[in-house]
């Protein structure tokens, strides 16, 4: 076992707190995304509460590991985790998406501690991550750069140009996490609640670009942490973690429903969602 039961319980607790903050904050703001942030929660929690070498009281520490949320519209999940990690007060989550808030709809590195890259234009985050990883190589630094991409944005050519460049420069200090929830907001309808998978066989595609590929359950803390450890053992090539996830994970009526990509919960839905999260935390 790569993690203790005590650590697993801590991560579960932080994930439940994160998901509650996500739905409460979006409900309060009357805007925001839910489905994607919920699928990414366990991954981001694992990074910030176990995997990454960071200092919340020194967010610009030179040797910190970097994290880039390329799917920037899922910023609410990152904000919640940063707040729980004490980068800023949890109470500040109530300001989300207001005109003068540090917590905008997409991450802004110029105003919020703990944000390593401003993102939101889909497909561009991985390019920034390649630049950071290459900079570390050239300067002899030993930090890792982690980048979370979505399967929807992986339809964009820039993702694959970045993948090619990362392989060319043998960036083994770059770990990309694909939040593979297999649903996006738009696309051809297959049935009332499902869409065609945005990208098929991402494993084969990344391997073709010379990457090391590790598949895992993106909601299994032990699998996530073990995959990150294995990625660090690989030399001479970047690694992508293909994390199989569930959009809207954690609340039954939101799971695997593309309509929850950016829908605001009603009062009743918020209450029911909180009840489910509270029950899951017991």
C-alpha positions as CSV (number, residue, x, y, z in Angstrom):
1,X,0.0,0.0,0.0
2,X,1.5,3.4,-1.1
3,X,-0.5,5.5,1.4
4,X,-1.7,4.9,5.0
5,X,-5.4,4.6,5.9
6,X,-4.9,7.8,7.9
7,X,-3.7,9.6,4.8
8,X,-6.5,8.1,2.7
9,X,-9.1,9.4,5.2
10,X,-7.5,12.8,5.1
11,X,-7.7,13.0,1.3
12,X,-11.3,11.8,1.3
13,X,-12.2,14.5,3.9
14,X,-10.5,17.2,1.8
15,X,-12.3,15.9,-1.4
16,X,-15.7,16.1,0.3
17,X,-14.9,19.6,1.6
18,X,-13.8,20.6,-1.9
19,X,-16.9,19.3,-3.6
20,X,-19.1,21.0,-1.0
21,X,-17.3,24.3,-1.6
22,X,-17.7,23.9,-5.3
23,X,-21.5,23.6,-5.3
24,X,-22.0,26.1,-2.5
25,X,-19.8,28.7,-4.2
26,X,-21.4,28.2,-7.7
27,X,-24.8,28.4,-6.1
28,X,-23.9,31.6,-4.2
29,X,-22.3,33.3,-7.3
30,X,-25.1,32.2,-9.6
31,X,-22.5,31.2,-12.2
32,X,-19.6,28.8,-12.7
33,X,-18.8,25.2,-13.6
34,X,-19.6,22.1,-11.7
35,X,-19.1,18.8,-13.7
36,X,-15.5,19.3,-14.6
37,X,-14.4,20.6,-11.3
38,X,-16.0,17.6,-9.5
39,X,-14.3,15.1,-11.8
40,X,-10.9,16.8,-11.2
41,X,-11.3,17.1,-7.4
42,X,-9.6,13.9,-6.2
43,X,-6.7,14.5,-8.6
44,X,-6.0,18.1,-7.4
45,X,-6.5,17.1,-3.7
46,X,-3.9,14.3,-4.1
47,X,-1.4,16.7,-5.7
48,X,-1.8,19.5,-3.1
49,X,-2.1,17.3,0.0
50,X,0.4,14.6,-0.8
51,X,2.3,14.6,-4.1
52,X,3.7,18.1,-4.7
53,X,6.6,19.8,-3.0
54,X,5.0,23.2,-2.1
55,X,4.9,25.8,0.7
56,X,1.6,27.5,1.2
57,X,3.2,30.2,3.3
58,X,5.8,30.8,0.5
59,X,3.8,30.5,-2.7
60,X,6.6,31.9,-4.9
61,X,9.3,29.6,-3.4
62,X,11.8,29.1,-6.3
63,X,12.0,25.3,-5.9
64,X,8.3,24.5,-5.6
65,X,6.6,22.1,-7.9
66,X,4.4,23.9,-10.4
67,X,0.8,23.2,-11.2
68,X,-1.1,24.5,-14.3
69,X,-4.8,23.9,-14.7
70,X,-5.0,24.1,-18.4
71,X,-8.8,23.4,-18.3
72,X,-9.1,26.8,-16.6
73,X,-12.9,26.9,-16.5
74,X,-12.6,24.3,-13.7
75,X,-10.9,26.9,-11.5
76,X,-13.4,26.6,-8.7
77,X,-11.9,23.2,-7.8
78,X,-8.4,24.6,-7.7
79,X,-9.5,27.6,-5.6
80,X,-11.3,25.3,-3.1
81,X,-8.2,23.2,-2.7
82,X,-5.9,26.2,-2.4
83,X,-8.2,27.6,0.3
84,X,-8.2,24.3,2.2
85,X,-4.4,24.2,1.9
86,X,-4.5,27.7,3.5
87,X,-3.2,29.8,0.6
88,X,-6.0,32.2,1.4
89,X,-9.0,32.1,3.7
90,X,-11.9,29.8,2.9
91,X,-14.3,32.7,3.5
92,X,-12.9,34.3,0.4
93,X,-14.6,31.6,-1.7
94,X,-17.8,33.7,-1.3
95,X,-16.3,36.4,-3.5
96,X,-16.0,34.0,-6.5
97,X,-16.6,35.6,-9.9
98,X,-17.5,39.1,-8.5
99,X,-15.9,42.0,-10.3
100,X,-13.2,42.8,-7.7
101,X,-12.5,39.3,-6.5
102,X,-9.1,37.5,-6.7
103,X,-11.2,34.4,-7.6
104,X,-12.2,35.0,-11.2
105,X,-13.9,32.5,-13.5
106,X,-10.5,31.5,-14.7
107,X,-7.2,31.5,-12.7
108,X,-5.2,34.8,-12.7
109,X,-1.6,34.4,-11.6
110,X,-1.2,38.2,-11.2
111,X,-3.7,38.5,-8.3
112,X,-4.0,35.1,-6.5
113,X,-1.2,33.4,-4.6
114,X,-0.6,29.8,-5.6
115,X,-1.5,30.2,-9.2
116,X,1.5,29.4,-11.5
117,X,-0.2,30.2,-14.8
118,X,-3.2,32.2,-15.9
119,X,-5.3,29.9,-18.0
120,X,-8.7,29.7,-19.7
121,X,-8.0,29.7,-23.4
122,X,-8.2,26.0,-23.8
123,X,-5.2,24.1,-25.1
124,X,-2.6,26.6,-24.0
125,X,-1.8,25.4,-20.5
126,X,0.2,22.5,-21.6
127,X,2.4,24.7,-23.7
128,X,3.2,26.9,-20.7
129,X,3.9,23.7,-18.7
130,X,6.4,22.6,-21.4
131,X,8.1,26.0,-21.1
132,X,8.4,25.7,-17.3
133,X,9.7,22.1,-17.5
134,X,12.3,23.1,-20.1
135,X,13.3,26.1,-18.0
136,X,14.0,23.8,-15.1
137,X,16.1,21.6,-17.2
138,X,18.1,24.5,-18.6
139,X,18.7,26.1,-15.2
140,X,19.5,22.9,-13.4
141,X,16.5,23.0,-11.1
142,X,14.9,19.8,-9.8
143,X,11.2,20.8,-9.5
144,X,8.4,19.0,-11.3
145,X,5.8,20.7,-13.4
146,X,2.3,19.2,-13.3
147,X,-0.4,20.1,-15.8
148,X,-4.0,19.1,-15.9
149,X,-5.7,19.0,-19.3
150,X,-9.3,18.1,-20.3
151,X,-10.3,15.6,-22.9
152,X,-12.4,18.3,-24.6
153,X,-9.4,20.7,-25.1
154,X,-7.4,17.7,-26.3
155,X,-9.2,18.1,-29.6
156,X,-7.0,21.2,-30.2
157,X,-3.8,21.0,-32.2
158,X,-1.8,23.1,-29.8
159,X,-2.0,20.2,-27.2
160,X,-0.3,17.9,-29.7
161,X,2.3,20.4,-30.8
162,X,3.2,20.8,-27.1
163,X,3.3,17.1,-26.7
164,X,5.7,16.8,-29.6
165,X,8.0,19.5,-28.2
166,X,8.0,17.9,-24.7
167,X,9.1,14.6,-26.2
168,X,11.8,16.3,-28.4
169,X,13.4,17.8,-25.3
170,X,13.0,14.7,-23.2
171,X,11.2,16.5,-20.4
172,X,11.0,13.8,-17.8
173,X,10.2,16.5,-15.2
174,X,6.8,17.1,-16.8
175,X,3.8,15.2,-15.7
176,X,0.5,15.8,-17.5
177,X,-2.8,14.6,-16.1
178,X,-5.6,14.0,-18.5
179,X,-9.0,14.4,-16.6
180,X,-10.6,11.8,-18.9
181,X,-14.3,12.2,-17.9
182,X,-15.3,11.6,-21.5
183,X,-17.9,14.4,-21.6
184,X,-17.8,18.0,-22.7
185,X,-20.4,20.7,-22.9
186,X,-21.0,20.5,-26.7
187,X,-20.8,17.7,-29.2
188,X,-23.0,15.2,-31.1
189,X,-25.8,13.9,-29.0
190,X,-26.0,10.1,-28.5
191,X,-28.9,10.2,-26.1
192,X,-30.6,12.6,-23.7
193,X,-27.8,12.7,-21.2
194,X,-24.7,11.6,-23.1
195,X,-22.3,12.9,-25.7
196,X,-19.7,11.3,-27.9
197,X,-16.3,10.9,-26.2
198,X,-14.3,14.0,-27.1
199,X,-11.1,12.1,-27.7
200,X,-10.6,8.4,-28.2
201,X,-7.5,6.4,-27.4
202,X,-5.5,9.2,-25.8
203,X,-3.0,6.5,-24.6
204,X,-2.1,5.5,-28.1
205,X,-1.8,9.1,-29.3
206,X,0.5,10.1,-26.5
207,X,2.6,7.0,-27.0
208,X,2.9,7.9,-30.7
209,X,4.4,11.3,-29.6
210,X,7.0,9.5,-27.5
211,X,5.4,9.8,-24.1
212,X,5.3,7.4,-21.1
213,X,1.7,6.6,-20.4
214,X,0.1,5.5,-17.2
215,X,-3.6,4.8,-16.8
216,X,-5.4,4.8,-13.5
217,X,-8.7,5.5,-11.7
218,X,-8.8,9.2,-11.2
219,X,-10.8,8.8,-8.0
220,X,-8.5,6.3,-6.3
221,X,-6.1,8.2,-4.1
222,X,-3.7,5.3,-3.9
223,X,-3.6,4.8,-7.6
224,X,-3.1,8.5,-8.2
225,X,-0.2,8.8,-5.8
226,X,1.4,5.6,-7.0
227,X,1.1,6.8,-10.6
228,X,2.9,10.0,-9.8
229,X,5.7,8.1,-8.1
230,X,6.1,5.8,-11.1
231,X,6.2,8.8,-13.4
232,X,9.2,10.2,-11.5
233,X,11.1,7.0,-12.1
234,X,10.9,7.4,-15.9
235,X,13.9,9.1,-17.5
236,X,14.2,10.7,-20.9
237,X,10.5,11.2,-21.7
238,X,7.5,13.1,-20.3
239,X,4.6,11.2,-18.7
240,X,0.9,11.5,-19.1
241,X,-1.4,10.1,-16.5
242,X,-4.7,9.1,-18.2
243,X,-7.1,9.5,-15.3
244,X,-10.4,7.8,-15.8
245,X,-12.9,10.0,-14.0
246,X,-16.7,10.7,-13.7
247,X,-18.0,14.1,-14.6
248,X,-20.0,15.5,-11.6
249,X,-18.4,12.8,-9.3
250,X,-19.7,12.8,-5.8
251,X,-23.3,13.7,-6.3
252,X,-25.5,11.1,-7.9
253,X,-27.8,13.3,-9.9
254,X,-24.8,15.2,-11.4
255,X,-22.7,12.2,-12.4
256,X,-22.2,11.5,-16.1
257,X,-24.7,14.3,-17.1
258,X,-23.2,16.8,-19.5
259,X,-25.9,19.3,-18.5
260,X,-24.0,19.8,-15.3
261,X,-21.0,21.2,-17.2
262,X,-21.9,24.7,-16.1
263,X,-25.3,24.6,-14.5
264,X,-26.0,26.4,-11.2
265,X,-27.7,24.2,-8.5
266,X,-31.1,25.3,-7.3
267,X,-31.7,25.7,-3.6
268,X,-33.2,22.1,-3.5
269,X,-30.4,20.7,-5.6
270,X,-27.8,22.3,-3.3
271,X,-29.4,20.9,-0.2
272,X,-29.7,17.4,-1.7
273,X,-26.1,17.5,-2.9
274,X,-24.8,18.6,0.5
275,X,-26.7,15.7,2.1
276,X,-25.1,13.2,-0.3
277,X,-21.6,14.6,0.5
278,X,-22.3,14.5,4.2
279,X,-23.4,10.9,4.0
280,X,-20.3,10.0,2.0
281,X,-18.0,11.5,4.6
282,X,-19.3,9.2,7.4
